[in-house]
Amino acid sequence: MPPNLTPNPTPTPERRRGLACLVAACLTTLLTTACDGDVQDPKPRSSPTPSPTSGTTKDLRTCEDGDCTVEVREGDVIPFGESVRAPDLTIDAIGPAGVDLRLSGEGTTSTFSGQSPYQGGGVSTYNGTDFRVLEIKGDTAVLRIKPNGL
């Protein structure tokens, strides 16, 4: 082994100071490189908004099978067929804060308040059926209703 590579079991104070300076210099380089002007300013982040599909309809009866994309208004009631394990869906409110949905049937009532496209992928589920608000347009909203997992 060359003489300058022989192990030194006890570092001298000079070597410790040199090593500390080397570590400090490396950290400084890393920090300033990560923060220099070459880094572009990030664009403002917003929650991704799912876009309504071209299959949006206003016919509430298309949701009977629990698989539809439908435009609704406050007071609309979506009746589900026997194959869907959910009671009728009533649209209680639509506004800037979101959409209030109520599932009510024989002895059952469940509510989903403030549903919106901005709730981070927010899907509400009832007995294997997913409910998602895709868009709010004034006094109407677009809902995507589908069997869970599809």
Salt bridges, closest charged atoms under 4 A:
GLU14 OE2 - ARG17 NH2 3.92
ASP59 OD1 - ARG61 NE 3.18
ASP67 OD1 - ARG144 NH2 2.90
GLU71 OE2 - LYS58 NZ 3.85
GLU71 OE1 - LYS137 NZ 3.28
ASP92 OD1 - ARG102 NH2 2.84
ASP130 OD2 - LYS146 NZ 3.92
ASP139 OD2 - ARG73 NH1 2.80
